[in-house]
Amino acid sequence: MAYARDGTSFAVVGSMREVWALVVLCFGCAARSETEDACLVGLEREPLRTCFPTSLEPEANPESPRYGQVNCTFIVSGTAGTPFCDCTRQNYVPASDAQSELARDELRARGLCFGDCCENVCSCVLLQLSGDELTACQWPNEAESSPRGWCYVEPEAGWGDPSTVEDCPSNQQKLLRIVPESVMPNGTIGTLACID
């Protein structure tokens, strides 16, 4: 089953590499044909609003260091040879070979890269927020800090302020928040992979 909204897509993909949910976000990727000089292609940049119909089941044990986090990794892909590829931006780390391969497979399957360009795409991991930064992401109206990263919001289950999902459909009141949006440079594509 798949869902699409504002240039984003959500797919439940069964047991593929034990990854059960994938989200692909395209930021500032101009719509181009494969004959043009571009590796990453997709939709024009849209306001970030990635709503989910299914819970990603955050860690509910308050004693856990992963409290409030979900069992997901956010892989951001960019064009090889650009400064982004050194993965030294705040809250980024290099992607593993397996993570890079997963992201390339998704870009190729969704028509977001062509031919040899798919092999030359670089990938970095944008870290999931934790602790006070996670709280600031989930409860932005009460936050005194400005975190850089991503978090999962599900107000109905107590994870975040209801205002964060006010633009989501009534049956999709769960949300992936990336803060600030500029943490992902224009022309990059994010793949959220969640492990069962």
ROSE-4610 file (N, C-alpha, C; in Angstrom, 1 decimal, always signed):
// ROSE-4610
residu = [M/M/M/A/A/A/Y/Y/Y/A/A/A/R/R/R/D/D/D/G/G/G/T/T/T/S/S/S/F/F/F/A/A/A/V/V/V/V/V/V/G/G/G/S/S/S/M/M/M/R/R/R/E/E/E/V/V/V/W/W/W/A/A/A/L/L/L/V/V/V/V/V/V/L/L/L/C/C/C/F/F/F/G/G/G/C/C/C/A/A/A/A/A/A/R/R/R/S/S/S/E/E/E/T/T/T/E/E/E/D/D/D/A/A/A/C/C/C/L/L/L/V/V/V/G/G/G/L/L/L/E/E/E/R/R/R/E/E/E/P/P/P/L/L/L/R/R/R/T/T/T/C/C/C/F/F/F/P/P/P/T/T/T/S/S/S/L/L/L/E/E/E/P/P/P/E/E/E/A/A/A/N/N/N/P/P/P/E/E/E/S/S/S/P/P/P/R/R/R/Y/Y/Y/G/G/G/Q/Q/Q/V/V/V/N/N/N/C/C/C/T/T/T/F/F/F/I/I/I/V/V/V/S/S/S/G/G/G/T/T/T/A/A/A/G/G/G/T/T/T/P/P/P/F/F/F/C/C/C/D/D/D/C/C/C/T/T/T/R/R/R/Q/Q/Q/N/N/N/Y/Y/Y/V/V/V/P/P/P/A/A/A/S/S/S/D/D/D/A/A/A/Q/Q/Q/S/S/S/E/E/E/L/L/L/A/A/A/R/R/R/D/D/D/E/E/E/L/L/L/R/R/R/A/A/A/R/R/R/G/G/G/L/L/L/C/C/C/F/F/F/G/G/G/D/D/D/C/C/C/C/C/C/E/E/E/N/N/N/V/V/V/C/C/C/S/S/S/C/C/C/V/V/V/L/L/L/L/L/L/Q/Q/Q/L/L/L/S/S/S/G/G/G/D/D/D/E/E/E/L/L/L/T/T/T/A/A/A/C/C/C/Q/Q/Q/W/W/W/P/P/P/N/N/N/E/E/E/A/A/A/E/E/E/S/S/S/S/S/S/P/P/P/R/R/R/G/G/G/W/W/W/C/C/C/Y/Y/Y/V/V/V/E/E/E/P/P/P/E/E/E/A/A/A/G/G/G/W/W/W/G/G/G/D/D/D/P/P/P/S/S/S/T/T/T/V/V/V/E/E/E/D/D/D/C/C/C/P/P/P/S/S/S/N/N/N/Q/Q/Q/Q/Q/Q/K/K/K/L/L/L/L/L/L/R/R/R/I/I/I/V/V/V/P/P/P/E/E/E/S/S/S/V/V/V/M/M/M/P/P/P/N/N/N/G/G/G/T/T/T/I/I/I/G/G/G/T/T/T/L/L/L/A/A/A/C/C/C/I/I/I/D/D/D]
num = [1/1/1/2/2/2/3/3/3/4/4/4/5/5/5/6/6/6/7/7/7/8/8/8/9/9/9/10/10/10/11/11/11/12/12/12/13/13/13/14/14/14/15/15/15/16/16/16/17/17/17/18/18/18/19/19/19/20/20/20/21/21/21/22/22/22/23/23/23/24/24/24/25/25/25/26/26/26/27/27/27/28/28/28/29/29/29/30/30/30/31/31/31/32/32/32/33/33/33/34/34/34/35/35/35/36/36/36/37/37/37/38/38/38/39/39/39/40/40/40/41/41/41/42/42/42/43/43/43/44/44/44/45/45/45/46/46/46/47/47/47/48/48/48/49/49/49/50/50/50/51/51/51/52/52/52/53/53/53/54/54/54/55/55/55/56/56/56/57/57/57/58/58/58/59/59/59/60/60/60/61/61/61/62/62/62/63/63/63/64/64/64/65/65/65/66/66/66/67/67/67/68/68/68/69/69/69/70/70/70/71/71/71/72/72/72/73/73/73/74/74/74/75/75/75/76/76/76/77/77/77/78/78/78/79/79/79/80/80/80/81/81/81/82/82/82/83/83/83/84/84/84/85/85/85/86/86/86/87/87/87/88/88/88/89/89/89/90/90/90/91/91/91/92/92/92/93/93/93/94/94/94/95/95/95/96/96/96/97/97/97/98/98/98/99/99/99/100/100/100/101/101/101/102/102/102/103/103/103/104/104/104/105/105/105/106/106/106/107/107/107/108/108/108/109/109/109/110/110/110/111/111/111/112/112/112/113/113/113/114/114/114/115/115/115/116/116/116/117/117/117/118/118/118/119/119/119/120/120/120/121/121/121/122/122/122/123/123/123/124/124/124/125/125/125/126/126/126/127/127/127/128/128/128/129/129/129/130/130/130/131/131/131/132/132/132/133/133/133/134/134/134/135/135/135/136/136/136/137/137/137/138/138/138/139/139/139/140/140/140/141/141/141/142/142/142/143/143/143/144/144/144/145/145/145/146/146/146/147/147/147/148/148/148/149/149/149/150/150/150/151/151/151/152/152/152/153/153/153/154/154/154/155/155/155/156/156/156/157/157/157/158/158/158/159/159/159/160/160/160/161/161/161/162/162/162/163/163/163/164/164/164/165/165/165/166/166/166/167/167/167/168/168/168/169/169/169/170/170/170/171/171/171/172/172/172/173/173/173/174/174/174/175/175/175/176/176/176/177/177/177/178/178/178/179/179/179/180/180/180/181/181/181/182/182/182/183/183/183/184/184/184/185/185/185/186/186/186/187/187/187/188/188/188/189/189/189/190/190/190/191/191/191/192/192/192/193/193/193/194/194/194/195/195/195/196/196/196]
x = [+0.9/+0.0/+0.9/+0.5/+1.3/+0.5/+1.1/+0.4/+1.3/+0.7/+1.5/+0.9/+1.7/+1.2/+2.4/+2.1/+3.1/+4.5/+4.5/+5.8/+6.5/+5.8/+6.5/+5.7/+6.3/+5.6/+6.0/+5.0/+5.2/+4.8/+5.6/+5.3/+5.7/+4.8/+5.0/+5.6/+6.8/+7.5/+7.8/+7.0/+7.2/+8.5/+9.1/+10.4/+11.6/+11.6/+12.8/+13.9/+15.0/+16.1/+15.6/+14.4/+13.8/+13.3/+13.3/+12.8/+11.3/+10.5/+9.1/+8.4/+9.1/+8.5/+9.6/+9.3/+10.2/+9.5/+10.1/+9.6/+10.7/+10.3/+11.3/+10.8/+11.7/+11.5/+12.4/+11.9/+12.8/+12.8/+13.9/+14.1/+14.7/+14.0/+14.6/+15.1/+14.5/+14.9/+14.0/+14.5/+13.7/+13.4/+12.2/+11.7/+12.5/+13.3/+14.2/+14.0/+14.4/+14.4/+15.8/+15.8/+17.1/+18.1/+17.7/+18.7/+19.4/+18.9/+19.6/+20.7/+21.6/+22.7/+22.4/+21.7/+21.3/+21.3/+21.7/+21.7/+20.4/+20.1/+18.9/+17.8/+16.7/+15.5/+14.3/+13.3/+12.0/+11.1/+10.5/+9.5/+10.1/+9.5/+9.9/+9.8/+10.6/+10.5/+9.1/+8.7/+7.4/+7.5/+6.6/+6.7/+6.7/+7.6/+7.8/+6.6/+5.8/+4.7/+4.5/+5.2/+5.1/+4.3/+3.0/+2.1/+2.0/+1.8/+1.7/+0.4/-0.1/-1.4/-1.1/+0.1/+0.5/+1.5/+1.4/+2.3/+3.7/+4.8/+6.1/+6.6/+5.7/+6.0/+7.2/+7.2/+8.4/+8.7/+10.0/+10.4/+9.6/+8.9/+8.0/+8.6/+9.8/+10.4/+11.2/+10.7/+11.4/+12.9/+13.2/+14.6/+15.5/+15.0/+15.8/+16.4/+17.7/+18.3/+17.6/+16.8/+16.1/+14.7/+14.3/+13.0/+12.5/+11.3/+10.7/+11.2/+12.2/+12.7/+12.1/+12.2/+11.7/+12.8/+12.6/+13.6/+13.8/+14.2/+14.4/+15.7/+16.1/+17.3/+16.9/+17.4/+17.1/+18.3/+18.3/+19.5/+19.3/+20.2/+20.0/+21.1/+20.6/+21.4/+21.6/+22.8/+23.1/+24.0/+24.3/+25.1/+26.5/+27.2/+28.6/+29.4/+30.4/+31.3/+30.9/+29.8/+29.3/+29.8/+29.9/+30.3/+29.5/+28.2/+27.4/+28.0/+28.7/+29.1/+30.1/+30.7/+31.7/+31.0/+29.7/+28.9/+29.4/+29.9/+30.4/+29.5/+28.3/+27.4/+26.9/+26.4/+26.0/+24.9/+25.1/+24.2/+24.1/+25.1/+25.3/+26.4/+26.3/+27.4/+27.4/+28.5/+28.5/+27.6/+26.9/+26.1/+26.9/+26.4/+27.1/+26.9/+27.7/+27.5/+26.1/+25.5/+24.2/+23.1/+23.3/+22.4/+22.4/+23.7/+23.8/+23.2/+23.3/+22.8/+21.2/+20.7/+19.2/+18.7/+19.4/+18.9/+19.0/+20.1/+20.3/+19.2/+18.9/+17.8/+16.5/+16.2/+14.9/+14.9/+16.0/+16.0/+15.8/+16.5/+16.3/+14.9/+14.3/+13.0/+11.9/+12.2/+11.2/+11.5/+12.5/+12.8/+13.4/+14.1/+14.7/+16.2/+16.7/+18.1/+18.1/+19.1/+19.1/+20.5/+20.5/+21.7/+22.9/+24.1/+25.3/+25.2/+24.3/+24.2/+23.7/+22.9/+22.5/+23.6/+24.7/+25.8/+26.7/+26.6/+27.5/+26.9/+25.7/+25.0/+25.7/+26.0/+26.5/+25.4/+25.7/+24.6/+25.2/+24.5/+24.9/+23.6/+23.8/+22.7/+22.5/+21.3/+20.9/+20.4/+21.0/+20.7/+19.4/+18.7/+17.5/+17.8/+17.0/+17.2/+16.8/+17.5/+17.2/+17.2/+16.8/+16.8/+16.1/+16.7/+16.1/+15.8/+16.7/+16.5/+15.3/+15.1/+13.9/+12.7/+12.7/+11.5/+11.2/+12.3/+12.1/+11.5/+11.8/+11.3/+9.8/+9.5/+8.1/+7.2/+7.7/+6.9/+7.5/+7.4/+8.0/+7.5/+6.2/+5.6/+6.2/+6.8/+7.3/+8.9/+9.4/+10.9/+11.6/+12.8/+13.6/+14.9/+15.1/+16.2/+15.8/+16.7/+16.5/+17.3/+16.8/+17.5/+17.7/+18.7/+18.9/+18.9/+17.9/+17.8/+16.4/+15.9/+14.6/+14.0/+12.7/+12.0/+10.6/+10.0/+8.7/+7.7/+6.6/+5.5/+4.2/+3.6/+2.3/+1.5/+0.9/+0.3/-0.8/-1.5/-2.6/-2.0/-0.7/-0.1/+0.8/+0.7/+1.5/+2.9/+3.1/+4.5/+4.3/+4.3/+4.3/+3.1/+3.2/+2.1/+1.2/-0.2/-1.2/-1.0/-0.4/-0.3/+0.6/+1.5/+2.4/+1.8/+0.6/-0.1/-1.4/-1.6/-2.9/-3.1/-2.1/-2.3/-2.4/-2.3/-2.3/-3.8/-4.1/-5.4/-5.8/-7.1/-7.6/-7.1/-6.9/-6.5/-5.0/-4.3/-2.8/-2.2/-2.5/-2.1/-0.7/+0.2/+1.6/+2.5/+3.6/+4.4/+5.9/+6.6/+8.1/+8.4/+9.1/+9.5/+11.0/+11.4/+12.8/+13.0/+13.9/+14.0/+15.5/+15.8/+14.9/+14.9/+14.0/+14.0/+15.4/+16.1/+17.3/+18.4/+18.2/+19.2/+19.4/+18.4/+18.6/+18.8/+20.0/+20.3/+19.4/+19.1/+18.4/+19.0/+18.2/+18.8/+19.1/+18.8/+19.1/+17.7/+17.9/+16.7/+16.9/+15.8/+15.9/+15.1/+15.7/+15.0/+14.9/+13.7/+13.5/+13.3/+14.2/+14.1/+13.8/+12.7/+12.4/+12.5/+13.2/+13.4/+12.4/+11.8/+10.9/+11.6]
y = [-1.2/+0.0/+1.2/+2.3/+3.5/+4.7/+5.8/+7.0/+8.1/+9.2/+10.3/+11.6/+12.5/+13.9/+14.9/+15.9/+17.0/+16.6/+15.7/+15.3/+14.2/+13.7/+12.7/+11.4/+10.3/+9.0/+8.1/+7.2/+6.3/+4.9/+3.9/+2.6/+1.6/+0.6/-0.5/-1.6/-2.0/-2.9/-4.3/-4.7/-6.1/-6.4/-7.5/-8.0/-7.6/-6.7/-6.4/-5.9/-6.7/-6.4/-6.1/-6.6/-6.4/-4.9/-4.2/-2.8/-2.8/-2.3/-2.4/-1.1/+0.0/+1.3/+2.2/+2.8/+3.7/+4.9/+6.0/+7.3/+8.0/+8.6/+9.3/+10.7/+11.6/+13.1/+13.7/+14.5/+15.2/+16.7/+17.3/+18.7/+19.5/+20.4/+21.2/+20.5/+19.3/+18.6/+19.0/+19.7/+20.2/+19.0/+19.1/+18.0/+18.1/+17.0/+17.0/+15.7/+15.6/+14.4/+13.7/+12.4/+11.7/+12.2/+13.0/+13.5/+14.7/+15.3/+16.5/+16.2/+17.1/+16.9/+17.0/+15.9/+15.9/+14.5/+14.2/+12.8/+12.6/+13.5/+13.4/+14.2/+13.6/+14.2/+14.0/+14.8/+14.6/+15.8/+16.2/+17.2/+18.5/+19.6/+20.9/+20.8/+21.6/+21.6/+22.0/+21.2/+21.4/+21.6/+22.3/+22.4/+21.0/+20.8/+19.5/+19.2/+18.1/+17.7/+16.2/+15.3/+13.9/+13.2/+13.0/+12.4/+10.9/+10.2/+8.7/+8.2/+7.1/+6.5/+5.4/+5.0/+3.9/+4.4/+4.0/+4.4/+3.7/+4.5/+4.0/+3.5/+3.5/+2.8/+3.3/+4.5/+5.1/+4.2/+4.3/+3.6/+4.2/+3.4/+3.9/+3.8/+3.2/+3.0/+4.2/+5.0/+6.3/+6.0/+4.8/+4.5/+4.3/+4.1/+3.8/+5.1/+5.0/+6.2/+6.5/+5.6/+5.8/+6.2/+6.6/+7.0/+8.1/+7.8/+8.7/+8.6/+7.8/+7.6/+6.4/+6.4/+5.2/+4.5/+3.2/+2.3/+2.6/+3.8/+4.2/+4.9/+4.9/+5.7/+6.6/+7.8/+8.8/+9.0/+8.5/+8.5/+9.6/+10.6/+11.7/+11.5/+11.6/+11.3/+12.6/+12.8/+14.0/+13.6/+14.6/+14.3/+14.2/+13.2/+12.9/+14.1/+14.4/+15.5/+16.9/+16.9/+18.2/+18.2/+19.4/+19.5/+18.7/+18.5/+17.7/+16.3/+15.8/+14.4/+14.1/+15.1/+14.8/+14.4/+14.6/+14.3/+14.9/+16.1/+16.8/+17.9/+18.1/+19.0/+18.6/+19.5/+19.3/+18.2/+17.2/+16.1/+15.1/+15.1/+14.1/+13.2/+11.9/+11.0/+10.2/+9.6/+8.9/+7.7/+7.4/+6.2/+5.0/+3.8/+2.6/+2.1/+1.1/+0.6/+0.1/-0.6/-1.2/+0.0/+1.0/+2.1/+2.9/+3.0/+3.7/+2.9/+1.6/+0.7/+0.7/+0.7/+0.8/+2.1/+3.2/+4.5/+4.5/+4.0/+4.0/+3.1/+2.0/+1.1/+1.8/+2.6/+3.3/+4.5/+5.2/+6.3/+5.7/+4.6/+4.0/+3.5/+2.8/+2.2/+3.3/+4.5/+5.5/+6.5/+6.2/+7.1/+8.4/+8.5/+9.7/+9.8/+8.8/+8.9/+8.0/+8.3/+7.5/+6.9/+5.7/+5.1/+5.1/+5.5/+5.5/+6.5/+7.5/+8.5/+7.8/+6.8/+6.1/+5.5/+5.1/+4.5/+5.6/+6.8/+7.9/+8.8/+8.5/+9.2/+9.0/+10.0/+9.9/+9.9/+9.3/+9.2/+9.5/+10.3/+10.6/+10.3/+10.0/+9.8/+11.0/+11.5/+12.6/+12.0/+12.3/+11.7/+12.0/+11.1/+11.3/+12.0/+13.0/+13.8/+13.0/+13.3/+12.7/+13.7/+13.3/+14.1/+15.4/+16.5/+17.8/+18.3/+17.9/+18.3/+17.6/+16.3/+15.6/+16.2/+16.6/+17.3/+18.6/+19.4/+20.6/+20.4/+19.3/+19.0/+18.6/+17.8/+17.3/+18.3/+19.3/+20.3/+21.7/+22.1/+23.3/+24.6/+24.6/+25.8/+26.0/+25.0/+25.2/+25.2/+25.1/+24.9/+26.2/+26.2/+27.3/+27.2/+26.0/+25.7/+25.4/+25.4/+25.1/+23.9/+22.7/+21.5/+21.4/+20.6/+20.3/+18.8/+18.2/+16.8/+16.4/+15.3/+14.9/+14.1/+14.1/+13.4/+12.9/+12.0/+11.4/+12.0/+12.4/+13.0/+12.2/+11.9/+11.2/+11.7/+12.9/+13.5/+12.7/+11.9/+11.0/+10.0/+9.7/+8.7/+9.5/+10.8/+11.6/+12.0/+11.8/+12.2/+13.4/+14.6/+15.8/+16.6/+17.9/+18.9/+18.6/+18.7/+18.5/+19.5/+20.6/+21.6/+21.1/+20.2/+19.7/+18.9/+18.3/+17.5/+18.1/+19.4/+20.1/+20.1/+20.0/+20.0/+18.6/+17.6/+16.2/+15.7/+14.8/+14.2/+13.6/+13.5/+13.0/+11.6/+10.8/+9.4/+9.2/+10.4/+10.3/+11.3/+11.1/+12.0/+11.6/+11.2/+10.9/+11.6/+12.0/+13.0/+12.8/+12.8/+12.9/+14.4/+15.0/+16.4/+16.5/+17.3/+17.6/+19.1/+19.4/+20.8/+21.2/+22.4/+23.1/+22.5/+22.9/+22.2/+22.4/+23.5/+23.8/+22.8/+22.0/+21.0/+20.0/+19.9/+19.2/+20.2/+20.2/+21.1/+20.9/+21.9/+21.8/+20.7/+19.9/+18.9/+17.6/+17.5/+16.2/+15.4/+14.1/+13.3/+12.4/+12.4/+11.6/+10.3/+9.2/+7.9/+7.5/+7.4/+6.9/+5.4/+4.7/+3.2/+2.8/+2.0/+1.6/+0.1/-0.4/-1.8/-2.4/-3.6/-4.3/-5.0]
z = [+0.0/+0.0/+0.0/-0.8/-0.8/-0.7/-0.2/+0.0/-0.6/-1.1/-1.6/-1.2/-0.9/-0.4/-0.6/-1.3/-1.4/-1.9/-2.8/-3.4/-2.5/-1.5/-0.7/-0.9/-0.5/-0.7/+0.5/+0.8/+1.9/+1.4/+1.7/+1.2/+2.3/+2.5/+3.3/+2.4/+2.7/+1.8/+2.3/+3.2/+3.7/+4.3/+3.9/+4.6/+3.9/+2.9/+2.2/+3.1/+3.3/+4.2/+5.6/+5.9/+7.2/+7.4/+6.3/+6.4/+6.0/+7.0/+6.7/+6.3/+6.4/+6.0/+5.4/+4.3/+3.6/+3.2/+3.4/+3.0/+2.2/+1.1/+0.2/+0.1/+0.4/+0.4/-0.6/-1.5/-2.5/-2.2/-1.9/-1.5/-2.6/-3.3/-4.3/-5.5/-5.8/-7.0/-8.1/-9.1/-10.2/-11.1/-11.7/-12.5/-13.8/-14.1/-15.3/-16.0/-17.3/-18.0/-17.9/-18.2/-18.1/-19.1/-20.1/-21.1/-20.6/-19.5/-19.0/-18.0/-17.8/-16.9/-15.5/-15.0/-13.6/-13.1/-11.9/-11.4/-10.6/-9.7/-8.8/-9.4/-9.6/-10.2/-9.4/-9.6/-8.8/-9.0/-7.9/-7.9/-7.3/-7.7/-7.1/-5.6/-4.9/-3.4/-2.9/-2.0/-1.4/+0.1/+0.8/+2.2/+2.9/+3.8/+4.4/+5.3/+5.0/+5.8/+5.4/+6.2/+5.9/+6.9/+6.6/+7.5/+7.3/+8.4/+8.4/+8.8/+8.2/+8.6/+9.7/+9.9/+10.8/+11.8/+13.0/+14.0/+13.8/+14.0/+13.9/+15.3/+16.3/+17.6/+18.3/+18.8/+19.6/+20.8/+21.2/+22.5/+23.6/+24.4/+25.4/+26.8/+27.0/+28.3/+28.6/+29.6/+30.0/+30.5/+30.9/+31.3/+30.2/+29.0/+27.8/+27.2/+26.8/+26.1/+24.8/+24.3/+23.0/+23.3/+24.5/+24.8/+23.8/+23.2/+22.3/+20.9/+20.7/+19.3/+18.6/+17.3/+16.5/+16.0/+15.6/+15.1/+13.6/+13.3/+11.9/+11.6/+10.4/+10.0/+8.8/+8.9/+7.8/+7.0/+5.7/+4.8/+3.8/+3.8/+2.9/+1.7/+0.5/-0.7/-1.5/-2.0/-2.8/-4.0/-4.8/-6.0/-5.7/-6.1/-5.9/-6.3/-5.5/-5.8/-5.2/-4.6/-4.0/-2.5/-1.9/-0.5/+0.5/+0.2/+1.1/+1.3/+0.3/+0.4/+1.4/+2.0/+3.1/+4.4/+4.5/+5.7/+7.0/+6.8/+8.0/+8.5/+7.9/+8.4/+9.8/+10.6/+11.9/+12.0/+12.8/+13.0/+11.9/+11.0/+9.9/+10.2/+9.8/+9.8/+8.5/+8.1/+6.8/+6.9/+5.8/+5.7/+5.5/+6.0/+5.8/+4.4/+4.0/+2.6/+2.4/+3.4/+3.3/+3.2/+4.0/+4.0/+2.6/+2.1/+0.8/-0.3/-0.2/-1.2/-1.2/+0.0/+0.2/-0.4/-0.1/-0.7/-2.2/-2.8/-4.2/-4.9/-4.2/-4.8/-4.8/-3.8/-3.7/-4.7/-4.9/-5.9/-7.3/-7.5/-8.9/-9.1/-8.1/-8.2/-8.4/-7.8/-7.9/-9.0/-9.8/-11.0/-10.6/-9.5/-9.0/-9.3/-10.0/-10.6/-11.8/-12.7/-14.0/-14.2/-14.7/-15.2/-14.2/-14.7/-13.9/-12.7/-12.9/-11.8/-10.5/-10.6/-9.4/-8.6/-9.3/-8.6/-8.0/-8.5/-8.1/-7.0/-6.6/-5.6/-4.2/-3.4/-2.1/-1.1/+0.1/+1.1/+2.5/+3.3/+4.7/+5.5/+6.8/+7.7/+8.6/+8.5/+9.4/+10.7/+11.8/+13.1/+13.7/+14.3/+15.0/+16.3/+16.6/+17.8/+19.1/+20.2/+21.4/+22.6/+23.7/+24.9/+24.8/+25.2/+25.1/+23.7/+22.8/+21.4/+20.8/+21.2/+20.8/+21.3/+22.5/+23.1/+22.4/+22.0/+21.3/+20.0/+19.3/+18.0/+18.1/+19.1/+19.3/+19.8/+20.6/+21.3/+20.9/+19.6/+19.2/+19.8/+20.3/+20.9/+22.3/+22.9/+24.2/+24.2/+23.0/+22.9/+23.1/+23.7/+23.9/+23.0/+22.4/+21.6/+20.2/+19.2/+17.8/+17.4/+17.6/+17.2/+15.7/+15.3/+13.9/+13.7/+13.1/+12.9/+12.6/+13.1/+12.8/+14.0/+14.1/+15.1/+14.6/+15.3/+15.0/+16.0/+15.5/+16.3/+16.2/+17.3/+17.3/+18.5/+18.4/+19.5/+20.2/+19.5/+20.1/+21.1/+20.9/+21.8/+22.8/+22.8/+23.8/+23.3/+22.0/+21.5/+20.7/+21.3/+20.6/+20.7/+20.3/+20.4/+19.2/+19.5/+18.4/+17.3/+17.5/+16.4/+15.3/+15.6/+14.6/+13.5/+13.8/+12.8/+12.4/+12.6/+12.3/+10.8/+10.0/+8.5/+7.9/+8.8/+8.3/+8.2/+7.3/+7.3/+8.6/+8.9/+10.2/+10.4/+9.4/+9.5/+9.4/+9.4/+9.3/+10.3/+11.6/+12.6/+13.2/+12.4/+12.8/+11.8/+12.3/+11.4/+11.6/+10.5/+10.5/+10.4/+11.4/+11.4/+11.2/+10.2/+10.0/+10.3/+11.3/+11.7/+11.7/+11.2/+10.3/+9.0/+8.1/+6.7/+6.0/+6.3/+5.7/+6.1/+7.1/+7.4/+6.3/+5.4/+4.1/+3.0/+2.4/+1.3/+0.1/-0.7/-1.9/-2.8/-3.5/-4.4/-3.7/-2.4/-1.7/-1.6/-1.4/-1.2/+0.0/+0.8/+2.1/+2.0/+2.5/+2.6/+4.0/+4.6/+5.9/+5.9/+6.5/+6.6/+8.0/+8.2/+9.6/+9.7/+10.7/+10.9/+11.8/+11.4/+12.2/+13.3]
